């Protein structure tokens, strides 16, 4: 991209952010350069099938079997994903005290890996697993080892990667799958420690996010269509407080009418220029 085309959006962002400590809210668009697919296209329309709903996961053993069979094949590629220049730039800006904090809708832990501190994980993390029977948490990699040992027939099976560590797996491979048991209580109702579609954000997490918005001088959205209400409500809150709302996003967002500035440049190109 020519220098003069790069300079304009950077200067605009700098004018808004100069002397202010913005809170940053990130979505799937910041992780796509790291090889993790997103849910929506540039018009905010969901790609593919509706993700599994929380109510279905709770109610049906076959739904949990389907989820874990597909997740077992998707985990390795998600775990191997690495932070890109956008994640690293935000960590650097935080280290320079130029942003007040970071909220992410993503469940990939790439902000933590990049060195960001105190990240508010609005929708949890795939790197943890929660037992719905005893309430204990386990490391996802530990559960992966259990599944691989109990389902050797899936070794070498290739599946198309989908968002958030999911895969597109032939249903024929799901019927024989042995669902992992909790290492703490042997229960069979293990759930990734993330907020499913149809599930509410934990009250404590929502409170932390609200407090972060109240303490910030403005909000910068990076790589999110803001179609999830849990994120969109933070944008409305910042505007209700009379503070600026900016976005770096390629395509439509739910908050387009609220934005003071929108820059449609890839975030992995633009954010390093702010450092």
C-alpha positions in Angstrom: 0.0 0.0 0.0 1.5 3.4 -0.9 2.7 5.5 2.0 0.1 8.3 1.5 -2.7 5.8 1.7 -1.3 4.4 4.9 -0.8 7.7 6.5 -4.3 9.1 6.4 -6.1 6.5 8.5 -3.2 6.4 11.0 -3.3 10.2 11.4 -7.0 10.1 11.9 -6.7 7.4 14.6 -3.9 9.3 16.2 -5.9 12.5 16.3 -8.7 10.8 18.2 -6.4 8.8 20.5 -3.8 11.5 21.3 -3.8 12.2 25.0 -6.6 9.6 25.6 -6.4 6.0 26.8 -8.7 4.0 24.7 -10.1 0.6 25.6 -9.8 -1.9 22.8 -12.5 -4.5 21.9 -11.4 -7.2 19.4 -13.3 -9.8 17.4 -12.6 -12.7 15.0 -11.2 -10.4 12.3 -8.0 -9.9 14.3 -7.3 -13.7 14.3 -8.0 -14.5 10.7 -4.5 -13.6 9.7 -3.3 -16.2 12.2 -5.3 -18.9 10.2 -8.4 -19.0 12.4 -11.7 -18.8 10.3 -14.3 -16.2 11.3 -18.1 -16.6 11.5 -19.3 -13.8 9.2 -18.6 -12.2 5.9 -18.0 -8.5 5.2 -21.8 -7.9 5.3 -22.1 -9.4 8.8 -23.9 -12.5 7.4 -23.0 -15.8 9.1 -21.2 -18.3 7.0 -22.2 -22.0 7.0 -24.5 -23.7 9.5 -25.8 -22.3 12.8 -23.3 -23.2 15.5 -24.4 -25.6 18.2 -26.6 -23.9 20.8 -26.0 -24.1 24.5 -29.4 -25.7 25.2 -28.7 -28.5 22.7 -25.3 -29.2 24.2 -26.8 -29.5 27.7 -29.8 -31.6 26.7 -28.4 -34.2 24.3 -25.6 -36.6 24.8 -25.3 -37.1 21.1 -24.8 -33.3 20.7 -21.9 -33.4 23.1 -20.5 -36.4 21.2 -20.7 -34.5 18.0 -19.1 -31.5 19.5 -16.1 -33.3 21.0 -15.5 -35.5 18.0 -15.2 -32.4 15.7 -13.3 -30.4 18.3 -10.7 -33.1 18.8 -9.7 -32.8 15.2 -9.8 -29.0 15.2 -7.8 -28.4 18.4 -4.3 -29.1 17.1 -4.6 -26.4 14.4 -6.1 -23.9 16.8 -3.4 -24.6 19.5 -0.7 -24.1 16.9 -2.0 -20.7 15.8 0.3 -17.9 16.7 -0.3 -14.2 17.3 0.0 -11.9 14.3 1.2 -8.3 14.0 -2.1 -7.0 15.1 -2.0 -8.9 18.4 1.6 -7.9 18.9 0.9 -4.2 18.2 -1.9 -4.1 20.8 0.4 -5.7 23.4 3.1 -3.1 22.6 0.5 -0.2 22.8 -0.6 -1.5 26.2 3.1 -1.8 27.3 3.5 1.9 26.4 0.3 2.8 28.4 -1.3 4.1 25.3 -4.4 1.9 25.7 -6.3 1.3 28.9 -7.0 -2.3 28.5 -8.3 -5.0 26.2 -11.6 -6.9 25.9 -11.8 -9.8 23.4 -14.7 -11.8 22.0 -12.2 -14.4 20.8 -11.6 -17.7 22.6 -8.2 -18.4 21.1 -5.9 -16.9 23.8 -3.7 -15.2 21.1 -3.8 -11.9 23.0 -2.3 -13.6 26.1 0.3 -15.3 23.9 1.3 -11.9 22.4 1.9 -10.5 25.9 -1.3 -8.5 26.6 -2.1 -8.2 30.3 -5.4 -8.5 32.1 -7.3 -9.4 29.0 -11.1 -9.6 29.6 -12.2 -12.8 27.7 -15.8 -11.9 27.1 -16.6 -15.3 25.7 -14.1 -17.5 27.6 -11.2 -19.5 26.3 -11.0 -22.8 24.4 -7.8 -23.5 26.3 -9.8 -24.5 29.4 -12.5 -27.2 29.9 -15.3 -27.0 32.5 -17.0 -30.0 34.1 -20.7 -29.3 34.4 -21.0 -32.0 37.1 -18.3 -31.0 39.6 -17.4 -27.5 38.5 -13.7 -28.2 38.2 -11.6 -26.9 35.3 -9.0 -28.8 33.3 -6.4 -27.8 30.7 -7.7 -28.4 27.2 -4.5 -30.2 26.1 -5.1 -32.8 29.0 -8.5 -33.5 27.6 -7.1 -33.8 24.1 -4.7 -36.5 25.2 -7.7 -38.5 26.8 -9.7 -38.2 23.6 -6.9 -39.3 21.3 -6.2 -42.3 23.5 -9.8 -43.4 23.5 -10.5 -42.7 19.8 -7.5 -43.9 17.9 -9.7 -44.6 14.8 -9.7 -40.8 14.2 -5.9 -40.6 13.9 -5.0 -39.2 10.5 -8.6 -38.2 9.6 -8.6 -34.9 7.8 -11.4 -32.4 8.4 -12.0 -28.9 7.2 -11.3 -26.2 9.8 -14.2 -24.1 11.0 -14.4 -21.2 13.5 -13.3 -21.6 17.1 -11.6 -25.0 16.7 -14.6 -26.7 15.1 -14.3 -28.8 12.0 -16.6 -30.1 9.3 -16.6 -33.9 10.0 -18.5 -36.6 8.3 -21.2 -37.8 10.7 -20.1 -41.4 10.1 -17.0 -40.7 12.2 -19.1 -39.4 15.1 -21.1 -42.4 16.1 -18.2 -44.4 17.6 -16.7 -41.5 19.4 -15.9 -41.9 23.1 -16.7 -38.6 24.9 -14.0 -37.7 27.4 -14.7 -38.0 31.2 -13.7 -35.4 33.8 -10.3 -36.1 35.3 -11.7 -34.9 38.7 -15.0 -36.7 39.0 -15.4 -39.0 36.0 -18.4 -37.1 34.9 -19.4 -37.1 31.2 -20.6 -33.5 30.9 -17.4 -31.7 29.9 -17.9 -28.3 28.2 -15.3 -26.0 26.7 -15.0 -23.0 29.0 -16.6 -20.7 26.5 -19.9 -18.9 26.0 -22.0 -20.9 23.6 -24.6 -19.4 21.3 -27.7 -19.1 23.4 -25.7 -18.8 26.6 -25.2 -15.6 28.7 -21.8 -14.0 29.4 -20.8 -14.7 33.0 -22.1 -11.9 35.3 -18.6 -11.2 36.7 -17.1 -10.9 33.2 -19.9 -8.6 32.1 -19.3 -6.4 35.2 -15.5 -6.2 34.5 -16.2 -5.2 30.9 -18.7 -2.5 31.9 -16.2 -1.1 34.5 -13.5 -1.0 31.8 -15.7 1.0 29.5 -16.5 3.4 32.3 -12.8 4.0 33.1 -11.7 4.4 29.5 -11.6 7.6 27.4 -13.0 5.9 24.3 -13.4 2.5 22.7 -11.5 1.2 19.6 -13.2 -1.8 18.0 -10.8 -4.1 16.0 -12.0 -6.8 13.6 -15.6 -7.3 14.8 -18.9 -7.0 13.1 -20.4 -6.4 16.6 -23.3 -8.7 15.8 -23.1 -10.3 19.2 -25.1 -8.2 21.6 -22.5 -8.7 24.4 -20.1 -6.6 22.4 -22.5 -4.2 20.8 -23.8 -3.1 24.2 -20.3 -1.9 25.1 -20.4 0.3 22.1 -23.7 1.8 23.1 -22.4 2.3 26.6 -19.4 4.3 25.4 -21.6 6.5 23.3 -24.0 7.0 26.2 -21.1 8.3 28.1 -20.2 10.8 25.4 -16.9 9.2 24.5 -15.5 8.5 21.0 -16.2 5.1 19.3 -13.7 4.1 16.6 -13.5 0.9 14.5 -10.9 -0.8 12.3 -13.0 -3.4 10.4 -13.3 -4.5 6.9 -17.1 -4.5 6.2 -20.3 -3.8 8.0 -20.7 -3.5 11.7 -23.8 -3.4 13.9 -22.6 -0.1 15.3 -21.9 1.7 12.0 -24.4 4.5 12.8 -22.7 5.1 16.2 -19.1 5.3 15.0 -17.0 8.5 15.0 -14.5 6.9 12.7 -14.3 3.7 10.7 -11.1 2.5 8.9 -11.4 -0.4 6.5 -7.8 -1.3 6.4 -6.5 -4.8 7.5 -5.8 -4.5 11.2 -2.5 -6.4 10.9 -1.3 -3.6 8.6 -2.7 -0.6 10.4 -2.1 -1.3 14.1 1.7 -1.7 13.9 1.8 1.8 12.4 0.3 3.3 15.6 3.2 2.1 17.7 
